[in-house]
Each structure stands twice: as C-alpha cells, then as structure tokens.
Amino acid sequence: MEHRTLARLAAPALALLIALTAGCTGATVQGRPGASGVRDPYFPRAGNGGYEVEHYALDLAYDPADGELHGTAVITARAGQGLSSFNLDFSGLKVEGVEVQGVGARFNRTGNELTVRPAGDLRKGEVFRTRVDYSGRPKAVVDPDGSKEGWITAEGGDYAVGVGEPVGSMGWFPGNHHPGDKATYDITVTVPRGYEAVSNGELRSRRDVGEGRTEFAWRSVEPMASYLATVAVGKFKVTTGKTSSGVSVYQAVAPGEEEASRGVLARVPEMVEWGSATFGPYPFGTVGSIVLPPRSLGYALETQTKPVYPGAPDEDLVLHELAHQWFGDSVSPKTWKDMWLNEGFATYAEWLWAESHGGVSAQRRFEAFLAGDTSVDGHADADWAAFPPASPPDAAHISDDPVYYRGAMVLHRIRQEVGDAKFFDLLRGWAADHRYGNASTADFTAYAERRTGVGLKKVWDVWLYGEGRPKA
Ligand code: ZN
C-alpha cells in the first residue's frame, strides 16, 4: 500500500524533474502539434493554432507567358505553445522544401493543410522562421458562394492577380490564413520587363535584375490580414501623387481602362481626406487602386492600401473599398461571422458620402429600403431582410445583401437612437480603439453602448440578430 502511494507520487515528480531539467538545458523541449484550424464558425480549417505570424517575406517570380510561379515564403512567427509540428494553409502548387530556423524540416500535405515537423520541438514563446520554397501554376480557389479567389489569370497572359477574401490566399502563398492573425509583409515580385507588379503598401524599389526581368519590392508596415494581400501583374499604366495630408497615392490601370477610370481615380485623395475627417485618420501610409480588365474578377476587393477593381469602377464602389481601409482592413473581423462589421460599415460609408455630397440622405435611403424600395441604391438587388446580418445562414452567404444593406441599416438605427454627435463619435472611437486589431460583433455592441451611454438592446435584437423583417 505504502510503496504504491510512493510510486504514484514519484512518477509525476520524476516527470516534473525531467521537464525542469530539459527546460534549463534546452536539451529536450516537450512540444505537441499545433491545431489545423482556429475553429472559425464558417471556415473551421482556416488558420492554424499554436503560433502567430509576425511577418511574411514573400519572394515571387512570375512569368505571365506560361503562368509559372516560383515562390519563397519566409514566415516569422512566435510559438504560443511548445510545438512538435505546426500547420500552414496552402493549396495546389508544389512544395520543394521547408526549413525551420535554417534546418531542413519534414513536411506533408493533406487537403489545404501543409504540416511542418521541425527537426527539434519549438519552445513556447520562441520566435522562429519557416522557409517554404514552392512552384507551379497557381489556380483559382472557388469559395462556397461560387466566386473565385486565389490566383486569377487571363488567357494569353495579359494579367494575373492574387486575391484572398475569404480563403483564396492559400492558393498563392502558404500562411496562417485566418483574419485573426495579422502580420506585416514584404512582397517582392519579379516579372518579365514590360510588366508591372503591384502589391500592398509602399514600393521600396523597382530595378532591372538581368535576363530581361524587373523586380518590384513592396512593403506593408502596418499589420494586414492575409485575405487582404494582393499581387497584380500586368501592363498597367501607373500614376502617383499625394493626398493633401501627405498619404502617397499609387494607381495602376489596365490598358483600355484609363479613360473610364480617370475621373473617379482622381477623386481618391479627396475620398481619403473625407474618410479621415469622418472616421479618424486614414490608417495607412499609402493608398491607391488597381484597375484590372473588366470581367477579370467577379467583384471588387478592399485589398489593403490598394483595392482591386474588375474594370473602371464607379464612385460608390471606390468609396466603398476605401471605407474598408478603416473598417475591415485596419479593424478586422475576429471571425468570418463578423463580416457585417466590414460590409455594413463600408456600405453605410457610401450613404454618408452621398448625403454629404449633394445626394440622397441616409435617412431617405433607410426609409426607402424599409418600404421595400431599394432602387435608391444602384447596387442592392436581392432582399436585404433575408437573414440577420450578424448570423448569415452559412459560409455561402457571408457576402450576401443582408450583410451589406441590413448591416448599414443597423448603423442607421444606432444613429437614430443616439443622434449625430454620438454616432460620429462612435465611428471614430471604434476605428481608433481597434486600429490594426480584430473585433467581433459582441465587441461592437458592448462598445457602442459604452461609448454612447445609450442602451441599444432593441436594435441588436431586431436588426442585428432577429429573424424576420424589421418593421422600424
Ligand atoms: Zn465591401
């Protein structure tokens, strides 16, 4: 009896002693596998557990003639637990090799998961570098609503573009592809001479690198969710400038779209300044646009600092994508369920822009929508009331009209309850207090009541979460 008790005590004590010794000498670290997803309610396998990325250095060489991409991704991350292995999200392409901390690592692939097993376990808190070399012809990723992301190319190689939202980025670089893990980026792209390569942030250098090729080095110093990363390759016409407060402007337009784009792109600086006055300082050091040929994509996207457009955009669309720089890009959703924090805000920004530029008031628009007349809005087509914006029925509906229009109506209902002064203070406070971070719907509802001092439960119950068609 006695010696059995002793044995029971001795075993854990011995284990503790081994663990302590290992910790002191660094001889053996106890790691376990990182999770293969972060349990997003709509994309459970997106993202990975056990680490957070600090920086991506992507070095890409692309040849539009044959569609081949050669990539090296160096991912600097911090381990959140002891790790015996960890995953990256990656789809298609061939992995040629993986190194962790400069040492060859074993890896295997199943579905969109690239599992990396470093030679030695990683310690909790350790900052480590993973290098992935890869190549092949990247492909489009079809998302649950049928739209295409990933790597989109034209027949004949006129252009290629990498886009993400929601989970397309895994089609062109390995990473922790969930909006909850934001990082800084260096994206360097080498293309044949005559092509431009455009990406997020600031162009640090553009140089000839021999063999008839040009290298473009882009840097994003502010954190970015990976679904907002982009690379566009094409024979773009580039114009540069500055906004009145000194934000640098870089706009790239596909051949044939210059004339139709000129007027609206000329208003980008003014829109950024209007946004700064309305939502607080523009969050990034650069801004711009990438206008692709029409029908290149099925949508425009708020890729950070440089939204992409399929063909010359109209004023509402540019304003919408620029508003996302505050709402979506700087303040990013915690999960894909929080999409209305992106789309409702960007849509309401269009309403605000219109009412402050001689157009119809947000109140008029709200009333018309409520009465079933969405013709005041050139973009709304489906039923805004089909489901509550804070809980789309499934992943195929996170970009549907209720997320945009009923989301905007939620904001208008708040404005009706609290008045203009508190409402605009709320928008600015929200953007400032969550700058470069992530936020959920629950974070927003709590924040709105705290900031305005007004109880808004009825608005949440009826407009944000309630099934059925709100009456008022
Ligand atoms: Zn949007």
Boltz pocket constraint, residues with backbone or C-beta under 6 A from the ligand:
constraints:
  - pocket:
      binder: B
      contacts: [[A, 302], [A, 320], [A, 324], [A, 342], [A, 343], [A, 346]]
      max_distance: 6.0
